[in-house]
Amino acid sequence: MTTHQFQPSLSLPRPGGLRMLDRLRAALFAHWEERAARRRREHQFDAVMNLSPRTLRDIGAPEWVVSASASRREGEAHRLDELHLAGRELPSRW
């Protein structure tokens, strides 16, 4: 077995500053992964809430989810009605 003349025979520990940077990098990566997981859960929750109450009942969702979905849909419908009414009240340019 031939070894390089300048190859250390022992593995040397990394300098303190580099070890600190490694820990900082690991902490930031963990935070970023946690944030991404939270955003995925929020998107999944929004996707479920966009289902109709009838579909939610069919798949066996808890009643609080069905109720929240229904109230969310009613609120969106009410906002759309207000927008349509406001659009009719504007004077026509023609």
The 8 nearest C-alpha neighbors of each residue, nearest first, counted from 0:
[[1, 2, 3, 4, 6, 8, 7, 5],
 [0, 2, 3, 4, 6, 5, 8, 7],
 [3, 1, 4, 0, 6, 5, 8, 7],
 [2, 4, 6, 5, 1, 7, 0, 8],
 [3, 5, 6, 2, 7, 1, 8, 0],
 [6, 4, 3, 7, 2, 8, 9, 1],
 [5, 7, 3, 4, 8, 2, 9, 10],
 [8, 6, 9, 5, 10, 11, 4, 3],
 [7, 9, 6, 10, 11, 5, 2, 3],
 [10, 8, 7, 11, 6, 12, 5, 13],
 [9, 11, 12, 8, 7, 13, 6, 14],
 [10, 12, 9, 13, 7, 14, 8, 6],
 [13, 11, 14, 10, 15, 18, 9, 17],
 [12, 14, 18, 17, 15, 11, 16, 10],
 [15, 13, 17, 16, 18, 12, 19, 11],
 [14, 16, 18, 17, 19, 13, 12, 20],
 [15, 17, 19, 18, 14, 20, 13, 21],
 [18, 16, 20, 19, 15, 14, 21, 13],
 [17, 19, 21, 15, 20, 16, 13, 22],
 [20, 18, 16, 22, 17, 21, 15, 23],
 [21, 19, 23, 17, 18, 22, 24, 16],
 [20, 22, 18, 24, 19, 23, 25, 17],
 [23, 21, 25, 19, 24, 20, 26, 18],
 [22, 24, 20, 26, 25, 21, 27, 19],
 [23, 25, 21, 27, 22, 26, 20, 28],
 [26, 24, 22, 28, 23, 27, 29, 21],
 [27, 25, 29, 23, 28, 24, 22, 30],
 [28, 26, 30, 24, 29, 25, 31, 23],
 [27, 29, 31, 25, 30, 26, 24, 32],
 [30, 28, 26, 32, 27, 31, 25, 33],
 [31, 29, 27, 33, 28, 32, 34, 26],
 [30, 32, 28, 34, 33, 29, 27, 35],
 [31, 33, 35, 29, 34, 30, 28, 36],
 [34, 32, 30, 36, 31, 35, 29, 37],
 [33, 35, 31, 37, 32, 36, 30, 38],
 [36, 34, 32, 38, 37, 33, 31, 39],
 [37, 35, 39, 33, 38, 34, 32, 40],
 [36, 38, 34, 40, 39, 35, 33, 41],
 [37, 39, 41, 35, 40, 36, 42, 34],
 [38, 40, 36, 42, 37, 41, 43, 35],
 [41, 39, 43, 37, 38, 42, 44, 36],
 [42, 40, 38, 44, 43, 39, 45, 37],
 [43, 41, 45, 39, 44, 40, 46, 38],
 [42, 44, 46, 40, 41, 45, 39, 47],
 [43, 45, 41, 47, 46, 42, 40, 48],
 [46, 44, 48, 42, 47, 43, 41, 49],
 [45, 47, 43, 49, 44, 48, 42, 50],
 [48, 46, 44, 49, 45, 50, 43, 55],
 [47, 49, 68, 45, 50, 46, 44, 64],
 [50, 48, 46, 47, 45, 51, 68, 72],
 [51, 49, 48, 47, 54, 52, 55, 46],
 [50, 52, 54, 53, 55, 49, 68, 69],
 [53, 51, 55, 65, 54, 69, 56, 68],
 [52, 54, 56, 51, 55, 57, 65, 50],
 [55, 53, 57, 51, 56, 52, 50, 58],
 [54, 56, 52, 60, 58, 57, 53, 65],
 [57, 55, 59, 53, 54, 58, 60, 52],
 [56, 58, 54, 55, 59, 53, 60, 52],
 [59, 57, 55, 56, 60, 54, 53, 61],
 [60, 58, 56, 57, 55, 61, 54, 62],
 [59, 61, 55, 56, 58, 64, 62, 65],
 [62, 60, 64, 63, 59, 65, 56, 55],
 [61, 63, 65, 64, 66, 60, 56, 67],
 [64, 62, 66, 65, 61, 67, 60, 68],
 [65, 63, 67, 62, 66, 61, 68, 60],
 [66, 64, 62, 52, 68, 63, 67, 55],
 [67, 65, 63, 69, 64, 68, 62, 70],
 [68, 66, 64, 70, 69, 65, 63, 71],
 [67, 69, 48, 71, 65, 66, 70, 64],
 [68, 70, 66, 72, 71, 67, 52, 73],
 [71, 69, 73, 67, 72, 68, 74, 66],
 [70, 72, 68, 74, 69, 73, 67, 75],
 [73, 71, 75, 69, 70, 74, 76, 68],
 [74, 72, 70, 76, 71, 75, 77, 69],
 [75, 73, 77, 71, 72, 76, 70, 78],
 [74, 76, 78, 72, 77, 73, 79, 71],
 [75, 77, 73, 79, 74, 78, 72, 80],
 [76, 78, 74, 80, 75, 79, 73, 81],
 [79, 77, 81, 75, 80, 76, 74, 82],
 [78, 80, 82, 76, 81, 77, 83, 75],
 [81, 79, 77, 83, 78, 82, 84, 76],
 [82, 80, 78, 84, 79, 83, 85, 77],
 [83, 81, 79, 85, 80, 84, 86, 78],
 [82, 84, 86, 80, 85, 81, 79, 87],
 [85, 83, 81, 87, 86, 82, 80, 88],
 [84, 86, 82, 88, 87, 83, 81, 89],
 [87, 85, 83, 84, 88, 89, 82, 81],
 [88, 86, 84, 85, 89, 83, 90, 82],
 [87, 89, 85, 86, 90, 84, 83, 91],
 [88, 90, 87, 86, 91, 85, 84, 92],
 [91, 89, 88, 92, 87, 86, 93, 85],
 [90, 92, 93, 89, 87, 88, 86, 85],
 [91, 93, 90, 89, 88, 87, 86, 85],
 [92, 91, 90, 89, 87, 88, 86, 85]]
